[in-house]
Amino acid sequence: MTRQIGSYILTEQIVVSDVGTVWRGYDRGGGGPVQVKVGEPRVSESRGSKVIADELHQSGIVAIRDSFLAEDGAPVLVTEPPQGRCLANAYISYDGDYRQIAHLIRECAMTLSVYHNAGMTHGDISERTIWIDESDLPVFAEFGMGIRLDAMPSSEPKGKGSEGREREFKLNVRGDLFALGTVMYRLLSGEQATDRPLAELSNPFSDFDDIPPVDRAAPEAPTELRAICGQLLATDPIHRYLDAETLVRDLESYLHGKRSKPAVKLGFVLVGVLLVGLFGIWGVIGGGPARILDVTMNVRRADAGEKVEDLSTAAISARTGDGLFLDVILSKPSNVAVYYRDSDGKLHTWKVAKPDRPNQQKFSLPVGASSSGWPIPSPGGVGVFVIVSADNLGEMDGLVDLELMSVGKPPKTFVPIIWRGMNLIGYDSQRIESEVITSTNDSRWKSFAPYADQLIKNIQTSADDVVVGWVYVIGS
């Protein structure tokens, strides 16, 4: 069934998105084939201008033919049909080619910079709306239509007058950059950043706590690119990129850093090897950060005296009344603290401010004949451990206490014990994805992984290393 809007005949529906419906069609006035995007009335808005696009003469977007409001108030965007390969189908060709990925995202950011500075925003960036032309350069389709900010759920105050319009434009700019970050995430990891509606990608108020950190999704990618992608997708919008120009500079720094003459590059490699060797020795015997390499949970039976056994290999599971102990192995001698929030919300702390022996790297906590260990969570309850290695343990108490109390109730899982940390080795179980059961309707934390990653991220700035673990008691 065909449809007509203005002088354009819509012949084939391409896709229905949260922003609107995209059609193939033609201009009955003799203008040839077109692509028409029809927004949802009272939800979508026009963010583009044919006049501005014509003045800029940029090759980075599909040419805009027309834009207007339909009789029902729906914004309509008419463009040339995109040519080349859609990135949704072509992303696999970038697998492992990190310089090419950096080039592509930089080209996208440069195009966004030009149009943002001219007062236009995209509003619906995704793999579907980025095309790769014959020169392997990215071209934006559907540039200039998005979901209105006031149509998105938000607790942010609404502005009025010119100040409100300026503020809304800046938020739309940041929304474009966040959405571009999800495209970069896909190219680096091969995985979708989120399965939430694409329109929300341009919502600057969305927390998107469910996006797995790019460091875990693409650990083999260059550190610089993971850092750039991480900033694009920062959980707190205030930590994201504010403009496309800064993103371009960071990507060019990465690309230029790789573009040196062979002799110079060899020199840097040799110097790098020496520095790595020196800092590796310094990290073990000198200053350097102390990494948490291993954590083992042990249990002392209530009726077994001083005997402590590894809970993972014990014949009998822990029972109410037993006590929990931890063996923590560090990469070098350091101060270590363990914080445990039991299922009643009480915070237990144990610190070793100075190792008993100069070369001590393994700690059994809590220690002392008078210690009965940490209490087992009540049946159905969750206990959360935070293990920290740091030079200054004095400033950690308030920080960890604040984080544990403010980050929200940990979700419940059917994995009895699980650990997560940046430098842990040999923990295959940390990749287990379990069904999540929450006691409330709050679905902010959907699994242990985002909960733990957020804690680690918030605490890491004041510590050498952080590990988070939890215990869930299924029965009595």
Secondary structure, DSSP 8 states (H G I E B T S, - for coil): --EEETTEEEEEEEEE-SSEEEEEEEETTTTEEEEEEEE-TTTEEE---HHHHHHHT-TTB--EEEEEE-TTS-EEEEE----SEEHHHHGGGGTT-HHHHHHHHHHHHHHHHHHHHTT---S--SGGGEEE-TTS-EEESSTTEEE-GGGS---S----HHHHHHHHHHHHHHHHHHHHHHHHHHHHHSS-S--S-GGGGG-TT---TTS--HHHH-TTS-HHHHHHHHHHT-SSGGGS-S-HHHHHHHHHHHHHHT---HHHHHHHHHHHHHHHHHHHHHHHHSSS---EEEEEEEEE-TTSTT-EEETTT-SS---TT-EEEEEEEESSS--EEEEEE-TTS-EEEEEESS-SSTT--EEEES-STT---EE---TT-EEEEEEEE-S--TTHHHHHHHHHHHS----B-S-SEEEEESS--S-GGGG-----B-SSS--S--SHHHHHHHHHHHHHTTSSEEEEEEEE----
